[in-house]
Amino acid sequence: MQNQAWLDDLDAARAGDRPALERVLTRSRQDLRRYAEHHCVVNDVEDAVQESLFTASRRLVDLRQLECFASWLFRIVKRECNRLKRGMRTFLHEPITEDIAAVCVIEHRGLARDLAAALESLPAHYREIVLMRDLEGLTIEELSERLGLTREATKARLHRARSLAREYLKD
């Protein structure tokens, strides 16, 4: 699957070329389906594949090494299969076993670490406004009053703080 035309399509798709993205996803679909058949409940295979392709189409720009595309895509479908299994077990009031919970737990720990690092990277006045808004749940008016800012300045600061955190998380 690693010929030059394939790598060119991947690179173009990552850069936003829609026809190249469609070729990449179409070409990947059958491999994903085979993989999902081994990791999903039979009725969930198509849903897992569709959701994985959708996720891949949105997140391809984040892929740093094109050579890792196949394993990255297989991890997405495996996570999706596990998510569907957890949902079914929760619905049936059955326990969630370690094999399908482990990926979720690791992701949350990694996400928490990444979010903490992103918040830590913010200047104090930006970190403060994000924590008050998103952790304490204060309204824009309450933030404005506490910080001694106008409503517009409060919204602008919050927007800038979130933008900086988002930029940090992209890297």
NORTA-V997824 format. One record per pair of residues at least 12 apart in sequence whose ideal C-beta (glycine too) atoms are under 10 Angstrom apart, sorted by the first residue. I is the first residue (numbers start at 1). GAP is how many residues later the second one is. D is the distance in Angstrom with one decimal. If there is no record, write none. Layout:
i = {I I}
gap = {GAP GAP}
d = {D D}
//
This chain:
i = {1 1 1 1 1 2 2 2 2 5 6 6 6 6 6 7 7 7 8 8 9 9 9 9 9 9 10 10 10 10 10 10 10 10 10 11 11 12 13 13 13 13 13 13 13 13 14 14 14 14 14 14 14 15 15 16 16 18 21 21 21 22 24 24 24 24 24 24 25 25 25 25 25 25 25 26 28 28 28 28 28 28 28 28 28 29 29 29 29 30 31 31 31 31 31 32 32 32 32 32 32 32 32 32 32 32 32 32 33 33 33 33 33 33 34 35 35 35 35 35 35 35 35 35 36 36 36 36 36 36 36 36 36 36 37 37 38 38 39 39 39 39 39 39 39 39 39 39 40 40 40 40 40 40 40 41 41 41 41 43 43 44 44 44 44 44 44 44 45 45 45 47 47 47 48 48 48 48 48 48 48 48 48 48 49 49 49 50 51 51 51 51 51 51 51 52 52 52 52 52 52 52 52 52 53 53 53 53 54 54 55 55 55 55 55 56 56 56 56 56 59 59 60 60 61 62 75 78 78 79 79 79 79 81 81 82 82 82 82 82 82 82 83 83 83 84 85 85 85 85 86 86 86 86 89 111 114 114 114 115 115 115 117 117 117 118 118 118 118 118 118 118 118 118 118 119 119 119 119 119 119 120 121 121 121 121 121 121 122 122 122 122 122 122 123 123 123 125 125 125 125 126 126 126 126 126 126 126 126 127 127 127 128 128 128 128 128 129 129 129 129 129 129 129 129 129 129 129 129 130 130 130 130 130 130 131 132 132 132 133 133 133 133 133 134 134 134 134 138 139 140 140 140 140 141 142 143 143 143 144}
gap = {26 27 30 68 69 64 65 67 68 18 17 18 21 60 63 59 60 62 12 58 12 13 14 15 18 57 13 14 17 18 50 53 56 57 59 13 55 12 12 43 44 47 48 50 53 56 46 47 48 49 50 52 55 45 46 44 45 39 35 36 39 35 29 32 33 36 45 49 27 28 29 31 32 35 48 27 21 24 25 28 41 42 45 46 49 20 21 23 24 19 18 39 42 43 46 13 16 17 18 20 21 24 38 41 42 44 45 48 12 13 15 16 19 44 15 13 14 17 35 38 39 42 43 46 12 13 14 16 38 41 42 44 45 48 12 44 40 43 35 38 39 40 41 42 43 45 46 61 37 38 40 41 42 44 45 40 43 44 47 41 45 36 37 39 40 41 43 44 32 36 39 33 34 37 28 29 30 31 32 33 34 35 36 37 28 31 32 30 25 26 28 29 30 32 33 21 22 23 24 25 26 27 28 29 20 23 24 27 22 26 18 21 22 24 25 13 16 17 20 21 13 17 12 13 109 108 28 22 25 21 24 25 28 19 22 14 17 18 19 20 21 22 17 20 21 16 12 14 15 16 14 15 17 18 12 58 51 54 55 50 53 54 48 51 52 12 44 46 47 48 49 50 51 52 53 12 15 16 42 46 49 48 43 44 46 47 48 50 38 39 40 42 43 46 37 38 41 22 32 35 36 31 32 34 35 36 37 38 39 34 37 38 15 18 19 29 33 14 17 18 20 25 26 28 29 30 31 32 33 27 28 31 32 34 35 30 14 15 26 21 24 25 28 29 24 27 28 31 16 15 12 14 15 18 13 12 12 14 15 13}
d = {7.7 8.5 7.8 8.7 6.5 9.2 7.3 9.1 8.5 9.2 9.0 8.0 7.4 9.2 9.0 6.0 8.2 9.0 7.9 9.8 8.3 9.5 5.1 5.3 7.9 9.9 9.4 5.8 9.8 9.9 8.0 8.4 4.8 9.2 5.8 9.9 6.2 8.6 8.2 9.4 8.3 5.8 9.0 9.7 9.5 9.5 5.1 5.7 8.9 6.4 9.8 7.1 9.1 9.4 8.1 9.3 7.5 9.5 9.0 6.0 7.0 9.0 9.7 8.3 8.8 7.8 8.1 9.5 9.7 5.1 9.2 6.8 6.2 9.2 9.5 9.2 9.4 9.0 7.4 7.5 8.1 7.9 5.9 9.7 9.8 6.6 9.3 9.5 6.7 9.4 9.9 7.4 8.0 8.1 9.4 9.4 8.2 5.0 9.6 5.9 7.0 8.8 9.7 6.4 7.5 8.6 5.2 9.7 6.6 7.8 9.0 5.2 9.8 8.9 9.8 9.3 8.8 9.3 9.7 8.6 5.5 5.7 7.6 8.9 4.7 5.3 10.0 7.6 9.3 5.2 8.5 7.9 6.1 9.8 9.4 9.8 9.5 9.0 9.0 7.1 5.5 9.7 9.0 4.3 7.8 9.8 8.9 9.7 8.1 9.0 7.9 4.0 8.9 6.4 7.5 8.0 7.0 6.7 7.0 9.1 9.2 8.5 6.7 9.5 4.4 7.7 9.2 7.9 9.5 8.3 9.5 7.9 9.4 6.6 9.2 5.7 8.8 9.2 4.4 5.0 9.4 8.4 6.0 9.8 6.7 8.3 9.7 9.1 8.5 8.4 9.7 5.0 9.7 8.4 8.5 6.9 8.9 9.4 4.6 4.2 9.0 8.3 5.1 8.9 8.6 8.8 8.9 9.9 9.7 9.7 9.2 5.4 9.0 8.8 7.5 8.7 7.9 5.7 6.0 9.0 8.7 8.0 9.0 9.5 9.5 7.4 8.6 9.8 7.2 9.8 5.6 8.1 7.7 8.2 9.8 9.4 8.0 4.3 8.0 8.5 5.4 6.9 8.4 8.8 7.6 9.3 8.8 8.9 4.8 9.6 5.6 7.0 9.7 6.9 9.6 9.4 10.0 8.5 6.1 8.0 9.6 7.7 9.8 7.3 8.7 9.3 10.0 8.2 4.5 8.2 8.9 4.3 5.3 9.9 9.7 7.3 9.6 9.7 9.3 6.7 8.9 9.3 7.6 7.8 9.4 5.1 9.7 9.9 9.7 6.0 9.6 5.8 6.3 7.9 9.9 8.5 8.2 8.3 7.1 9.8 8.2 6.9 8.5 6.7 3.6 8.7 9.5 6.2 8.0 7.3 9.7 8.9 9.6 9.3 8.0 9.4 8.6 6.4 9.4 7.0 9.1 7.4 10.0 5.3 5.2 9.8 9.0 5.4 9.2 9.5 7.1 4.8 6.6 9.3 6.7 9.6 6.9 8.2 9.2 9.0 9.9 5.8 8.7 9.0 9.1 9.8 8.7 10.0 9.9 9.8 9.6 5.6 6.1 7.7 8.5 9.4 8.8 8.6 7.3 9.9}
//
